[in-house]
Amino acid sequence: MRFLILAAALLLAACAAPPQLVVSQPGTDPATLSTFAFRSWETATTAGGGTQEADARLGDLVRQQLVAKGYVPAAEGARPDFIVTYRAAMFVHEGGRDVYSPVRDPTAILGQEVAFDPAGQEGLVREGTFVLMALGGADEKVLWQATASGATTTRREFRRGILTAARAMLERFPARR
């Protein structure tokens, strides 16, 4: 009985924890810059409605979070100090784990939940990776980036996971000085 209570408490604590993200800042400190622009991922602009809608929501989230941190959207046609863009990819591969067991990846963008076999075949696993980055406005060198990855079951769930991860990433983006 004690074991069941302990397991339930650990599961509850794990589900409540925010995703752990990998954040790096190899270039100029974005906090010293002022204007930004959001650039859609090229694939998102040519994809279907669900992807375009998710891209638009991500763009709105980026604008809201950066304005709250003191940054200003660049005027139409003006060169911004930095550009915020992203990459997202989903891979299906044969996994070496039981596809019905809980995900244990600490960087999972969807939290620790059961990820069922996405293709309906034993042994296949669908994993998603999301990278949010700030590039220099003039040279487009990486100034800041954050990465999250984890198992997912559907593209819709992956898009929701991207928004959750982006919100957590932008909380760690430096505020303007």
Helices and strands as residue ranges (DSSP letters): H 2-16, E 22-24, G 30-32, E 35-38, H 42-46, H 49-68, E 72-73, E 82-94, E 124-136, E 142-151, H 155-171
